[in-house]
């Protein structure tokens, strides 16, 4: 019996989750179906692909050899299906994207909404995760591409610069630093408690990198996995935080939070669009990527990308310019 694509898909799921139970949940199959397919694949290949350690299945040398080959095969099959079934008329289809917290919560929802109004037959699903998880989902083919703010560490991915974001220190209106014009490193670090994102967050990684040797002075009061929770904690007086300017525009306008530039440190950071290097770009993907690039190039300030009415005004301007200069 020949090896099937389904067997390879099951093998990859078990390799990544290290358990038949988790793999079956990911693939929406029964545990017995996963175990049977895995057993058949090992029989066909003449030996085991995993070492059993309690309930965990860890790749052995044979499994580690097969894993990248299996992923490449499934990527190529997906590309063939895309090329041969894509509609050539309207911009249509279902796009699966992932985005790290800042971009996914404060920028892309407005861009996706505007794009889908322009192309009613296009549907875009978005999962918001941290940068590390976004890399894994794009690398495994579970997402068509991702939007992230952290450094890229996966060899199979290519990253395209999108636009630059700016980080700032935020404090509550009653914080001891609220009356200051800037945050001074390292002096103010010693006197400040911090609310930080979890491990794997692009924002947290970049902030600590920019602090360099001074990062050891950070006194972390609490960690949380969501920007909104960080803002609420800062607002309640738990401590200060470092966040993207895109995330705090409205709170700053209302006076609930104070934004302090960081003195003596370049706080700009590059936002990236990532995709698998072997993935074929469909018409829908190309149209959405082009739309995002045009908006990033034309925007009058980062704040307009996190404001639906300012974004719409920008899109109207871009459309007018395009009509005047076809």
WOCORKA-V663162 format. One record per backbone hydrogen bond with DSSP energy under -1.0 kcal/mol. NH is the residue of the N-H (numbers start at 1). CO is the residue of the C=O. If there is no record, write none. Layout:
nh = (NH;NH)
co = (CO;CO)
//
This chain:
nh = (8;9;10;11;12;13;14;15;16;17;18;23;24;25;26;27;29;34;35;36;37;38;39;40;41;42;43;44;45;47;51;53;56;57;58;60;64;65;66;67;70;71;72;73;74;75;76;77;78;79;80;81;82;83;84;85;86;92;93;95;97;98;99;100;104;105;106;107;108;111;112;113;114;115;116;117;118;119;122;123;125;127;129;132;134;135;136;137;138;139;140;142;143;144;146;147;148;157;158;160;162;165;167;168;169;170;171;175;178;180;183;188;190;192;194;195;196;201;205;206;207;208;209;210;211;212;214;215;217;218;221;222;224;230;231;232;233;234;235;236;237;238;240;241;243;245;247;252;253;254;256;257;258;260;263;265;269;271;272;273;274;275;277;279;286;287;288;289;290;291;292;293;294;295;296;297;298;299;304;305;306;307;311;312;313;314;315;316;317;318;319;320;321;322;323;324;325)
co = (4;5;6;7;8;9;10;11;12;13;14;19;20;21;22;23;24;30;31;32;33;34;35;36;37;38;39;40;41;42;58;56;53;18;51;49;60;61;62;63;66;67;68;69;70;71;72;73;74;75;76;77;78;79;80;81;82;90;121;123;125;145;127;147;100;101;102;103;103;107;108;109;110;111;112;113;114;115;119;93;95;97;99;200;130;131;132;133;134;135;136;137;137;96;274;98;272;154;275;273;271;269;267;243;260;241;258;172;175;177;261;184;186;189;219;240;222;198;201;202;203;204;205;206;207;208;211;212;214;215;194;194;196;226;227;228;229;230;231;232;234;233;193;170;168;166;244;248;249;250;251;251;171;169;183;262;165;163;148;160;146;158;156;276;282;283;284;285;286;287;288;289;290;291;292;293;294;295;301;302;303;304;307;308;309;310;311;312;313;314;315;316;317;318;319;320;321)
//
